[in-house]
Amino acid sequence: MSLLELFCSVDDFMRGFAPHLKTSQLAAGKQRERTGQLCPSEIMTILIHFHQSHYRTFKAYYTDHVQVHLSSEFPHLVSYQRFVALIPSMLVPLLAYLQSRYGACTGISFIDATSLEVCDPQRISQHRVFATDAQRGKSSMGWFYGFKLHLAVNDRGELLACCLTPGNVDDRTPVPDMVKTLRGKLFGDRGYISAPLTQLLFEQGLHLITRLRKNMKNRLMHLSDKLLLRKRAIIESIIDQLKNISETRAFSSSQPDQFCRPFDCWASRLQPSRQKARSASRRTRSPGGLISLA
């Protein structure tokens, strides 16, 4: 997805979401805010586009790429320090945009969890940013200190649900709430083996299928289910991309909104935009400078 297509997608969403956001803020007693140089759609576009770039840090991306090469697309750019101060205000819109990009259930879903370390285990006593939320946990790679990221995707790689829990939470705990809207078959690894969970999901219309442990009795399984279990590489590839390419690492920033930005980037690339950019004769420029839909 190009920068223009990304902005059009975000701007279309914000046109419908902004009135509801303002209403909820006023109901909570928040005063009206003065219009800034950058509109919320531009801020969100820059944040999401960072994870489509190959920059390892947001500071280098903003100062070396946005301010140098994207000044014509964003003519009212602010300083890096001011932009960082604006990031926390985009947490709710980013989460809402992420949910709007969820894919559709196809009857075949995959679920998995991965660790997000916030610091080296030897520095746990010195860590302060996530001291009240992060916990010690253990994965197949060993002990870690941080969070667990739980994902559910369909057979096309589209995001269906996601959840962030402390590192000491069992992989099976958030599953019922995550997949309550899914139907069909759900494929997971051996960490999801549980008779009560299987029965609960079956009552919800979802068949949980996993591989067997070595100490378990063998059981008959349909050939198609065995083949689909091999397709779990889809979600494992997605996790690898999110962690190593899109920079979904909790320790890289103290801003909580960093968690959802790579997912917005990933969902925007996998799921086609609901509205493509229209012809140039029907485009108008927004106050911030980027082309938006009329």
N, C-alpha and C positions, 0 to 999 in steps of 0.2 A: 504494500500500500504506500503510495506516494505521500509526501507531506500535505499536498492539497487535498487529496482524498481523505486523509486522516483528519484534517481540520474540518472539512465538510461534515464528516460523520460526527465529530465531537460537537460542532456548532449546532447541528440539527438536534442533537440530544439536549443540549443546554437550552435551546429555545423553548422546549417543553418542560424542562426540569427546573429552570430558574424561578418561575413564579411560585412553584410549590416550596422551593427552598427558602425564598424570601418570606413566605407566609409562616413557615415553621419557625424561622428565626425571630420574626416579630412576636409570635405567640410565646416564644421562650424569653422575651424581654430584651432581645438584642436590638440595639439602635441601628438605624439605617446607616449604611456605609457609603462614603463618597466613591464615585466611579474612578477607577484607577487608570493608568496609562495603558495597561494590558488588560484585555477583557478575560474573563475566566476561560473561555474557549481557547484562547492563545496560550494561557498558562498550562492548561491541561495538554494541549498539543505538544508543547515543548517538553513537558515531563514524559509523555508517552514516547515521543520520537527519540528521546535519549536512549531508550532501551532498544531501538532499532538501529542505532549507530554502533560503532565499534569502540567507543570511548569507555575506559574503565572507571572514570570518575565523572560526576556531574559537573564539577567545577571546570575541568578541562573542556568538556563538551560545550558548556555555556560560553566560556571566555574565548575559546579557540575556534569554535565552529559557529555557534548561533550569532554572536556579536560580530563575527568577521564575514561569514558567508550567507547568513540569513537575515541581514539587516534590511533588505528590500522586502522580504516577506513579513517581517515584524519591525516596522519603522519606529515604533514607540517603545523600544526595549529599555528596561531599567537596568541598574547596576546588578552585579551578581549578589551582593549582600541584600539588596532590596528584594530580589527575586526569591532568595532563600526564605526571607521573612514572609512571603506570600504563599509558600508551599503548604503550610498547615491548613490554611483555609480551603484548600482543594481536596481535603480528605473525603468529605461526604460526597461531593460530585464525582470523584474518581470511583468510589465504591458503587455509586448508583450507575455510573456508566459501565462499569464492569458487569453488573447484573443485567444490564440491557443487552450485553453482547453474548449472553449465554446461548449455547446451541440447543438444538431440539433433541429429545430422547428418541433414539432409533430402535430401542429394544435390546441393544448390545452396548454395555457400558463397562468401563474399566476403572478401578480405584486403586490408589496407592498413597503412600505417605513418605516423606523425606525429612531429614533433619536440617534445621537452620541454626548454625552456631553463631552466637553473639560475641564470643571471645574464646581464647585458648583456655582449656580447663585449669591450667596453672595460674590463671589470672582471675579466677572467679571471685575471690575475696576483694579484688580491686575494681570489679565492674560495677558501674552505677546506673547506666542508662536504662537497662531492662532488669534491674535488680529485683523489682517487685513482681515481675511477670515471668521471667525466664526460670527454667528449672533444669536439673540434671536429668538426662535421659540416656537410653542405650538403643543403638540401632545395630544393623548387621556390620557396620564399620567400626563399632566400639562406642565408648562413652562420649557424650557431648554435653554442652551447657547452652541451652537456648530454647528453641521452639520446634514444633512439628508442623509441617505443611501437608494438609490432606487434600487430595485432588480426585475428582471424578470426571472422566471424559467419555465421549461416545466413540464409535468405531471410525469416525472421520477426524478425530483429534480435536473436536470442539469442546470447550469447557462446559461442564454441566453443573458443577458445584465445587466450592473450595472452602477450607476452614483452617484456621490457625489456632493451635493449642500449645500450652506449655510442654516442654520436652518430656515430662514424666507421665503424660496421658497416654493410655493404651490406644493403639491404632484403631481398635474396634469401637471405642467409646463414642466418637462423633458420627459414626456411620448411619444410624437410624435417622438422625435429623438431616444429614446431608442428602440422602437418597430417597426421602419420603415422597418426592414427586416423580421418581423414576419407575419404570415398569420393564419387564422382560428379564434379561440375564445380566448379572453383575459378576465380573471376573476380578479376582484379587489374588495376592500371594498367600503363602502359608501363615502369615501373621494375622489373617482374618478368619482362621479356622475357629469356629465356635458354634456349638449346637444351638444355644439360646438365640444367638444373633441370626443364624440361618432360619430358625423357625419364625422369628420376629419379621424378618424381611420377606419370608414366604407369605405371611399373612398380609403384608403390604403389596403383594403382587410382584415381588422381585425374587429371582432365584440366584442365590449366592453360590458361585462355583470357584473352588480353589484346588490347588494341587494337594496331594497327601503328604503327610510327614512320613519319615522312614519307619517309625514305630506304629503306624496306623495300618489297619487291615485294608487290603486292596478292595476296591469296589468298581462296579461297572460304570463306565462313563461314555456318553455318546461321542462318536468320532468327531462330530462338528464342534463339540465343546472342547475336546482335546486340542483341536486345531486353533480355536479361538483363544485358548490359554496361551498359546505361543505368540499371539498378537498383543500380549501385554507389553511388548517392546514399544508400542505406540506411546503409552503413558510414561514409560521409562525414558524415552527419547525427549518427551516434552519436559520432564523434570530436569534432565541434563541441560536442555536449552535454557530453561528459566534460571538455573543456578549458575551456569558457566558462561552463557552468552548474554542473557538479558540482565545479569547482575542482580538476581534476587537473593541478596545476602543481608541479613539483619544487621550485621556488624558494620556495614559500610556507611550507615547513616543513623543518626539519632531520631530521624523523622519517621513516625509510624506509617505515614502514607506511602513510604517506599514499598511496602508489601504489595500494594495493589497495582502499582504502575506497570511492572512487567507483564501482569496478566492483561491489562488493558491493551498493551502493545501486542501481545500474543493473540488475544481474541480478535483484535482489529485486523490482524493479518490473515487469520484462518477463516473467519466468517466474513463473507462479502458485505460491504456496506449496504444498508437498506436503501439509501438514496445516493446514487452516483453524482459526480459533478455534472452540472448541466452545461449547456452550450455557453460560449463566452458572451453571447448577446443577452443572456438572462442572468448573468452574474453581476453582483454589486460588491463593493468593498465594504468591509465592516469598519467600525471606528478604529480598530487596532491595526488595520492595514491588510490582513489576509483576505483572500477572496472567500466570501460566504454566499450561501444560497439566498436568493431574493425571496 
